[in-house]
Structure formats: C-alpha cells, structure tokens
Amino acid sequence: MSLPSHCEAVGAQHLIYEDVRDAAHEVRFAGSDAAHGDLVDDPISAEEAESIGELMDMPLEGIFIAPAKTAAQAAVRQARKNAGTTASVNGAVPGSP
C-alpha cells in the first residue's frame, strides 16, 4: 500500500482524526520534496522543519502511543480490580492488609 493510501485508510477506519490524517499528508509532502531534491533551490526554514517535526508526532501519537498508553492503563485498572476480587473471594475485605 502506498503512503498516501495508508494515510487515507487509517483515516477512513477512524483510527486517527481527520486533522491527524492531514498532518500525515503534510509530513509526506515535505519528505517527498526532500527525497526528490525539490528543496535544493528553495530550502525550508528552521521553523518549517520544526513544524513538520511536530506534525510527525501527531500520527505517531494517534496510531501507536495513545493506544499503547490506554492499553497499559486498562491493564493496571484490571489488575487492581482482579486483586480486589481475589481478596474478597479469600474472605478479606478489599483494600485491607
């Protein structure tokens, strides 16, 4: 699957918000310009490069980081719930030593 198709696919599957999909395209455009030498005669500014770097974080956050953090928090919550269930099954009051 091509990168533009992938950006559209994750957007269509609602894995990322529309603005995050658009950010992915902007990063792709900048990368394409750099890869094909389009920036030789008209280089980007430091501010634009920094902005592109920040845009890069958006898809990564939405596709990889946020789901991983959410899953980790859900696991902590489930472990806490299971520990309370185990304690009450063994006759102890949940939360007591």
C-alpha positions, 0 to 999 in steps of 0.5 A, a space after each residue: 500500500 502506498 503512503 498516501 493510501 495508508 494515510 487515507 485508510 487509517 483515516 477512513 477506519 477512524 483510527 486517527 482524526 481527520 486533522 491527524 490524517 492531514 498532518 500525515 499528508 503534510 509530513 509526506 509532502 515535505 519528505 517527498 520534496 526532500 527525497 526528490 531534491 525539490 528543496 535544493 533551490 528553495 530550502 525550508 526554514 528552521 521553523 518549517 522543519 520544526 513544524 513538520 517535526 511536530 506534525 510527525 508526532 501527531 500520527 505517531 501519537 494517534 496510531 501507536 502511543 495513545 493506544 499503547 498508553 490506554 492499553 497499559 492503563 486498562 491493564 493496571 485498572 484490571 489488575 487492581 480490580 482482579 486483586 480486589 476480587 481475589 481478596 474478597 473471594 479469600 474472605 478479606 475485605 478489599 483494600 485491607 492488609 
